[in-house]
Amino acid sequence: MKTLRTISELRSALAPERRTGARIGLVPTMGALHEGHLSLVRRAREECDVVVVSLFVNPAQFGPAEDLGSYPRDEARDAELAEAEGADVLFAPPATEVYPDGFATNVEVDGVTGVLCGDSERRGSDHFAGVTTVVAKLFNMAQPDRAYFGQKDAQQAIAIERMARDLDMPVEVVVCPTVREPDGLAMSSRNAYLTADERDRAPAINRALEAADATVARGERSASAVLSAARAELSEAGIEPEYLELRSASDLQPVEQVNGSTLLAVAAQVGKARLIDNRVLGGTSSQ
């Protein structure tokens, strides 16, 4: 596996592969790799001839009060894990390579980014403008045929799919199932922030999703009843959600009734860790 730092190095490494018709897969990450990330690398390895894993802690998507400075970083460990799963290239640029002096362009997706994790009144930042801008840059840098993202970050995936479609980007956005710990907690780099007591309580987030799913399975469709079942599980664990909302899984519009494409999304601050999770209710979907 090659570790590359500059855009020119990346393009030079991929150009001969592209000329032969090789299918290029990109797995964008902020490092601190865990099994969720590695499942994306394996999927890319199965479907592509060349696999690029990007490693970049993107400052543009962190708000002033968020954890940019303390976000876990261990490039040597990440490189070892990515190589073991078959990655061909680790692209780990410095911030100055991604955002050079004078950088003044943002890519924003209207409609799906101003709610949930993009609510500026909650987070006080242009979080998703930072996400979509850096992903657009990575798509231009690597020019992948396919790019892989996790369902855990459902809103991010919806925004990136919309961006790629609206801007006619020649890349297929592949959204893969959420990977969970044995007790149901969605894998996240931020789980490392949890104390032992917080780690014991955190799986209540997934239990809340399961309770909502069970409520729907019993025939209940009203948003109030479904949310009440989820909220009860969180309350029992002493977790107050930042948000707990039902939205359309396609465009994140609010819904009053659950149907086959209704997203139940939750975010909660558990100690120092801001945890998010989601589930599509009323139909069949990878979780």
WOKA-V463077 format. One record per pair of residues at least 24 apart in sequence whose C-alpha atoms are under 6 Angstrom apart, sorted by sequence separation. I is the first residue (numbers start at 0). J is the second residue. If there is no record, write none. Layout:
i:I j:J
i:I j:J
This chain:
i:23 j:47
i:30 j:54
i:150 j:174
i:242 j:266
i:22 j:47
i:27 j:52
i:28 j:53
i:29 j:54
i:106 j:131
i:145 j:170
i:149 j:174
i:150 j:175
i:207 j:232
i:241 j:266
i:22 j:48
i:23 j:49
i:24 j:50
i:25 j:51
i:26 j:52
i:27 j:53
i:28 j:54
i:29 j:55
i:106 j:132
i:144 j:170
i:145 j:171
i:146 j:172
i:147 j:173
i:148 j:174
i:149 j:175
i:150 j:176
i:151 j:177
i:240 j:266
i:241 j:267
i:21 j:48
i:25 j:52
i:29 j:56
i:105 j:132
i:145 j:172
i:146 j:173
i:150 j:177
i:240 j:267
i:149 j:177
i:203 j:233
i:222 j:255
i:222 j:256
i:221 j:256
i:50 j:86
i:53 j:89
i:54 j:90
i:55 j:91
i:200 j:236
i:220 j:256
i:50 j:87
i:51 j:88
i:52 j:89
i:53 j:90
i:54 j:91
i:220 j:257
i:51 j:89
i:53 j:91
i:31 j:71
i:31 j:72
i:32 j:77
i:62 j:124
i:60 j:126
i:212 j:280
i:60 j:129
i:59 j:129
i:60 j:130
i:192 j:271
i:192 j:272
i:189 j:272
i:2 j:88
i:0 j:87
i:1 j:88
i:2 j:89
i:3 j:90
i:4 j:91
i:5 j:92
i:0 j:88
i:2 j:90
i:4 j:92
i:176 j:285
i:177 j:286
i:176 j:286
i:25 j:143
i:24 j:143
i:23 j:143
i:26 j:146
i:23 j:144
i:24 j:145
i:25 j:146
i:26 j:147
i:24 j:146
i:151 j:276
i:111 j:251
i:35 j:178
i:31 j:188
